[in-house]
Amino acid sequence: MSNYRADIDSATTLLESEGSAWNAINPESVARMRAQNQFQTGLDIAKYTAKIMREDMANYDADSSQYTQSLGCWHGFIGQQKMIAIKKHLLTTKRRYLYLSGWMVAALRSEFGPLPDQSMHEKTSVASLIKELYTFLRQADARELGGLFRELDNAQGAEKDAVQAKIDNFETHVVPIIADIDAGFGNEEATYLMAKQMIEAGACCIQLENQVSDVKQCGHQDGKVTVPHIEFLAKINAVRYAFLELGIDDGVIVARTDSLGAGLTQKIAVTAEPGDLGDQYNSFLEVEEVSTSNLNNGDVVFKRGDKLVKPARLPNGLFKFRAGTGEERCVLDCITSLQNGADLLWIETEKPHVAQIGAMVNAIREVVPNAKLVYNNSPSFNWTLNFRQQMFDAMKEAGQDVSSYNRADLMSIDYDETQLAIDADEKIRTFQADAAREAGIFHHLITLPTYHTAALSTDNLAKEYFGDQGMLGYVAGVQRKEIRQGIACVKHQNMSGSDMGDDHKEYFSGDQALKASGKDNTMNQFS
């Protein structure tokens, strides 16, 4: 933001060149408005944030403690408040991103109403949310800078220099968004078109999964169907072309594999010779050797070695993979994706287990040494039960007495104060640092946390306000906490932009401006 004073000088020169007709324009006001609008387009944002992600990836390669994090946000306001809170509590936005979940777009942003995570929502919904998120983050910049400009106007002496330093060193709320494009919403051309929309809205990073687009399922539900590698690689290429066409040469692609939980494929891969990529994909299929007695009408047959085999086929035409091949398929998916243009990996697992994830990453790194993961710290996991059971298993393996615990019932509140539960909670607390160090996880995210926090806070408010607490349910449960925690939203008029509007009115109308922030403004109660 060190351009502030230079912008004053350039605006002054421009106004002088225009003569008296522009006398009403104040060069400092021009500079302030420019500072409050650092990013004019989504492509400006994509270029800025892609550079940040690339630097963070390099820093992680040098030091695994430099991992990054994000939370999924389903509305611009939620993303804005998250970044305001991060700046307030942690003083910097460095290594903190936003995640845009296709699940939450489907559940909360479709004109059809709530939908399952099956790519049934409108193709434009994701790009619209990216644009909305960045609109709110840019407004957060403008709001905070507006407050600093008003402080500058009222400051004197050394205090004025201190405020000016804050303006000159201002850190934007605009951070990278990792944006979920599901399985591409169609063929590779559809993927390209949708990726372009997302990049133009500001996305520097797009996450793409290897499921069949028209039967896509949530990664934590059954019935997932994967595509042969060549089809997935075509979509990775489509996203890369979209980045390059729009001038985002360092755009980031996350290749997600759902193979660990996917037992089905829609197609037998095309193969030209033994051992090629198509042949490797087909090698995981459940097959039986063909004879005249077991060959039925409509059966599909292919050659494996010197034998003819037919794959196990369901009534819906889908083919089954052999049980127990998920991890091996994941490793092949990941290696293939990185060798063909992806930058980061996403392995959707059935539980948060550092050793399981680490074993797959180690196998991938034997071929691609700098392989890195984006990992979903999913609300679909029962974190409490998972980690208590992991702790139970570790204690039992170490020969410790676990007779006082019922492994199947470890979620019970009765165990909350036990040493097992305390140790499990500590493992949950350090999971991200441990997994970054031991399992190659560069970016940790929670896909839909703010979906759950909105539900929880609304439940608490409804219970109190509509119950016997009445207005105290709101005051004690919300407003009093906002005031004492310094939540900026307690001054909701300011958050919505009323003070910025007053600033602009003064720029435009001078002493004739009709402002909203006079002595009768009830927001003054929160000064």
Beta strands, then each sheet from edge to edge (+ up, - down):
strand 1: 68-72
strand 2: 96-100
strand 3: 177-180
strand 4: 205-209
strand 5: 225-226
strand 6: 252-257
strand 7: 264-265
strand 8: 287-289
strand 9: 302-304
strand 10: 307-311
strand 11: 319-320
strand 12: 344-347
strand 13: 373-376
strand 14: 441-446
sheet 1: 12+ 6+ 4+ 3+ 2+ 1+ 14+ 13+
sheet 2: 5+ 7+ 11-
sheet 3: 8+ 10- 9+
end
